[in-house]
């Protein structure tokens, strides 16, 4: 005999799959067993991909990574009680970054709430304003399940996660939704036939018509591409004849208008001081110069709304639009001199490039212990061509033998990553290092910048790796760059249970023994060094090789730049932890 819980679980998962859902992440639990066992049956039938994690917090970020890569809502299933609360960090990140997520929480029936029942709390609305759509479904009772109602509910959940409504019209921004389903004993029964598939993916109507934005007659426009801005920002910069400032995780860090070393230029009166209009895409988070520019008097700010719940508007006075279309100025506004625009862009691009080259040369020339026995270089006129070549090669070998700096680590990761790879950046000093030094390159870069927390980075990267390598036979390696604290904060996500897919994943850890990013706080200059070390720097002596061994990962330590280059291009059987010792 089929229990109502099993019949309802089968109907709900079938409806979610029909609506376009592909991935289900679940953690073990009693109250959610009907959903979990039904999900396993759907995976056997090839209708869903199921990912099992023992820790709901890790599972939530895994679902986030899957959805961030595919753009399709993933479902994360939990049992009742504290299991639900463990999803909160991932739900907050999904809310602020606009990642579609369906939180399917199993619950106790209504009569068990408010009487002190075990593992029972108020689950509907637990995530407050981070979830814009919540449905509390009473426990199914004996009798036939209303499959039409379940199908409507599932389609509504998918549509709302994608930023639409049950009719497919564009509504709020994309993000997480909660479907809280109560279950009453018996919680499950034996295997039952799956409902017949009726695939009809939810489709959301396109965004509102774009707003016209004219090319300025007197060039003074700058385009800023924050996190997840996408390639449209680069196209708009070219159409406007404007320089492009693109953060490393923007998806727009390429093209002829891209500006290197943009922080220094934004601080310069002859560059940032001349800007009178800024067009913002995405969510800028990596510099103080950008919000300072956007709040300056006399600067017009146009913000193209990003996927997250809030438009990026530090001045609270920007013109916020859904989309823009670049147009030429009308005849009454004066004529446009394309040569003047090219000169405006050229000054930014060429000056930024020179600054970047000077910084790179300074990094190469910086002395270290390996240079102590270097011989003095004589003038070029005193050497033969063969001697000059030998000297060049000696210097190259010497450079490769040097310890890895943060800049060298950033450049190495960027250099080996290509469009078929994925690069995931954790919240640490290292993402800022990449943002400052790496050149333009059109590669997929992910980061949890909605709230810019260190939470769940390994799990998110795992989801990105699993989705990309499943959906694209030509997909390459997913590399995730983290600091040591970011790794340790999410170390449980290294646990891949028996039977779980082990993706091509390189976790590259810049290990400086603590949170050196806090060295940049103003208080560091006046606070007690001992207090700062203990409560902010939080030093540790974790043996990362033992950690990798405990979780069944391969491990490589790279002490020099040559070893790092070799480790990044080597082929591994499954995930690998690459440790890079860094100086504080």
Secondary structure, DSSP 8 states (H G I E B T S, - for coil): ---HHHHHHHHHHHHHHHTT--EEEE---STTHHHHHHHHHHHHTTS-EEEE-S-HHHHHHHHHHHHHHHSS-EEEEE-STHHHHTTHHHHHHHHHHT--EEEEEEE--GGGTTTT-TT----TTTTGGG-S-EEEE----SS---HHHHHHHHHHHHHHHTTB-TTS-B-S-S-EEEEEEE--SS---S--------------------EEEE--SS--EEEEE-BT--THHHHHHHHHT-EEEE-TTSS---STTB-SSHHHHHHSTTTGGG--EEEEESB--S-HHHHHHHTSTT-EEEEE--SSSS---TTS--EEES-EEEE---GGG----HHHHHHHHHHHHHHHHHHHHHHHHHHHH---GGGTT------GGGS-HHHHHHHHHHHHHHHHTSB--HHHHHHHHHHH--TTSEEEE-SSHHHHHHHHH-------EEE--SS---TTHHHHHHHHHHHHHHH-TT---EEEEEEHHHHHHTGGGG---TTS----EEEEEEE-SS-GGGGGSGGGGTS-HHHHIIIII------HHHHHHHTT-EEEE--BHHHHHHHHHS--SS-EEEEEE---
